[in-house]
Amino acid sequence: MRSESAYLARGGERAVVAVLQSDPDLGEDLSDDQLRVAGDGVLAEMVAYPAGRWQVGPDDFDGAANLGLLLLEGLMIRGVTVGEYTCAELLGPGDVVQPWLRIGPDQSVATEVNWDVVEPIKVAVLGRGFVNRIARWPELSAAVSRRLMQRTHWLAFHLAVCGLRRIDDRLLIVLWHFADRWGTVTPEGVRVDVRLTHEVLAAVIGARRPSVTTALNRLADEGRIRPRPRSRWLLLGGPPEELQRVHERPRRPAA
């Protein structure tokens, strides 16, 4: 059996992290007394990766007794290609991924999966050592499972959005979706401080980049959004009606 240090994938830099200090929401079901004990004791290996293609080999991570990789910082895209069509999933802080999973060799339709790091990421490896450390707090295992289930709900939501006819509607809805996840409320509007380039947004909504640029300019002219430096965005007014009943992670109030 490999040690946790064997989880170090190509291009990564290793450290140790107190998981509940980096992601406090993971311990939301623990009591204050439990949090005081678990806060410093729930450690995991942390691996950092630079921007660029994330080359994950089949032996880079040991999937046995491993809950997954918890994204602590940064932004990445998981792209799935079937034939000539690619669908992209945007992943950020709080998401849990299991990149070692592969669809079986007997599948009828061939697919290709690629991972791209948009902004440098740090991930906590929720491997055997982490699982042993949280054994006394089953609430933490349940919280990780909920993160995985959240991704399935968001993917279904994403699939529905990609079915909308107008690119403007797709863009506005996904921008508000990302605002619900990673946005900050300010007096001007909701600030989305993750790097969402035109290329990234095009991949996420399944459109061509020139069409996305045209639609973003139109939304800006209508006063729905405002571009900010370094491919950040400010959302103005309220969310589209399609999102009124969507309850994601609460947005953080501005400091």
N, C-alpha and C positions, 0 to 999 in steps of 0.2 A: 504494500500500500504506500502510495506516495505521500510525502508530507505536504503541508499547506504551501510551503515555498515552491513546490512543483507546479502550483497554479500560475506561476508567473509566465504570462504569455509573451510572445515576441513583441519587442518594442516598449514594454512596460517598465515602470519603476515602482519598487515595492516599499511599503511602509505598514504600520499598524494603526488602526483607527478605533476609537470608541464609537460604536455605531449609533447609539442613542443620543450622543452629543451632536453627531453630524446630521442625524435624521430624527429629531424628537418626536415627530408624528408616529413613528413606529411603536412608541411606547404609550400611546394614548389610552390604552385599556389598563395600564398598570396603576396601582395606587401610588400615592406620594412616597410611602415607605419603600415600596418595591422599586420605584424609580431611583431612590437614593442609593440602593444597593446595586441595581443593574447599570446605572449610568456610567460607572467607571469599569465595571467588570465585564460588560458585553463587548468584547474586542473581536476584530476581524482583520484579515489581511486586506490592505488597500493597494490597488494597482492604478497607476496613472498612465494615460496614453496621449500622445500628441494628436493634433488634427491630421486627417488623412484617412486613407483606406485602412480599416481595421482587419488585419489578416488573422483570423481565428482558425487555427488548425484543430484537427480532431483530438490531438493529445495535449493541447495547451491547458485544458481544464479537466479535472477529474469530476465527472458528474455524479459519482456515487456519494450518497449522503450530503448532497449539495442542494441548497434551496435556490441558488442562483447568484447573479451578480446584481448588487444594488447600486444604481447610479447615484452618486453623491453630488457631483458637479458636472457641468458641461452639457453637451448636446450631441446626439448622434442619430443617424438614419439607418433603418433596416429596410433594405429594398428587396422585394421579391419579384423575379421576372418569370413570366410564363409566355413563351413564344416571343413576340415583339413588344409585349406590354409589361410595364413595370409599375408596381404599386409600392409606395414608400410610407413607412411609419416613423414618425418623429418621436424620439425618446429623450427624456431629460431627468432631472433630479426627482428621486422617488420611485422611478420605474425599476422593475426587476426583470432581468433577461436571463435566458439559459442558452447561450450561443452554441453549446455543444450538441443540442438536439438536432437531429437530422431526420427528414422524412425517409421512410423505408425504401429499399431498392426496388420493391415490387410495384411502386406507384405507376399508374398508367400515363400520367402527365408529368413531364420533366420540368423541374423548377430550379432556379438559381437564386441563392440568397447572398446578398452583399451587405456589409456593414461599413458605414462611413462616419468618421468622427468629424462633426462640423465645428465644434469648439472642444478644446482639450478636456478630457473626461477623467474623473476619478471614480473607481468602483470598489465597493466592499465585497469581498468574496465570502459568501455565506455558506462556507464549506463545513467539513466535519468538525473542526474546532469550534466554529461559531454555533453549530447545532448542539454540541455538547454543553457549551456555556449557557445556552438559553433553555436547557431542559427543565429547569425549575420554574420557568415562566412560559407556559404554553400560549399565553396571550401573544407573545412575540412571533411564534410560529404561525398563529392564526393571522396576525397582521401581515406577514410576508405573503401568505396565501391570498389574502384579500388584494394585495398589490397585483398579483398575477391575474386574478379574476377581473380587476379593474381594466387591465389591458384588453381582455376579451370584449368587455363592454365598449371601450373606446374604439376598438377596431370595428365593431358593428356600427357604431356611430359614424366612424370615418367612411365606411362602405356606403352608408346612406347619403352622406354629404357628397361623395364622388358621383352619385347618381343624379345630382341636381343639374339642370340643363345650363343655367347661367354661371359663368365663371365668377362673376362678381359675388353671387350668393355663396358659392363654395368658399371663396377667399374670406369673406366677412365672417362666415360661421366658424371656420377653422381658426381664424385669428382670435375670435372671442373664446373659443374652446381653449386655446393656448393661454389666453388671459386668465381664464378661470383656474388654470393649473399653475401658471408661473407669473401672473401679472401682479402689479402693485397699484393700488388706488391712489391717485393724486388729485389735487384740485382741478387740474386740466382735463383729466380723463384717466383711463387705465393704461399704465405703461407696461409694455411687454419687453423685458430686457433679456431676451434671448436672440441669437443671431439668425434671423429669418430672411435670408436673401431671396431674391426673385426665383433663383434656381431651386432652392429648398422648397419654397411654397409651391412651385410648379410640380415638383416631384410628389409632394404630399397630396395635392388635389387632382393629380392625373391630368395635367394640362401642359401645353407648350409654354416655354418661358416668355416669348414675345406676347402671347395672349395674356399671361399673368401680369406683365408690365403694363399693358394697356388697361387692364381691369383695375390694377392698383392705382394708377393715375386717375381713373374715373372715380374711384371711391374717395380719393383725396380731394378731388374737385367738388364732390358732393358733401364734404365735411364729415365723412364717416371715420376716416383714419388720417393720421399725420405721420409721414416717415421721419425717423430720427437717425442720428449718426450711427454708423456701424451696423446697418441693417436691423435696427430696432424700430418699434412701432408704438404709436400712441393711438388708442381707440377712443373715439369721441361719441358722446351720446350714450344710448343704451344698446344692449345686444339685440340681434334679430329675434323675432317671435319664436323661431324654431328652438332657441336656447333658453327661453324663459323658464322652462321647467327642468332644465338640466342642472343638477346640483353636483358640482365638482368640489375639489379642495378649496376652502375659502381663500379669497384673495387677501394678501397681507396689506394692512394699512400702511401708508407711507410713514417713514420715521420722521 
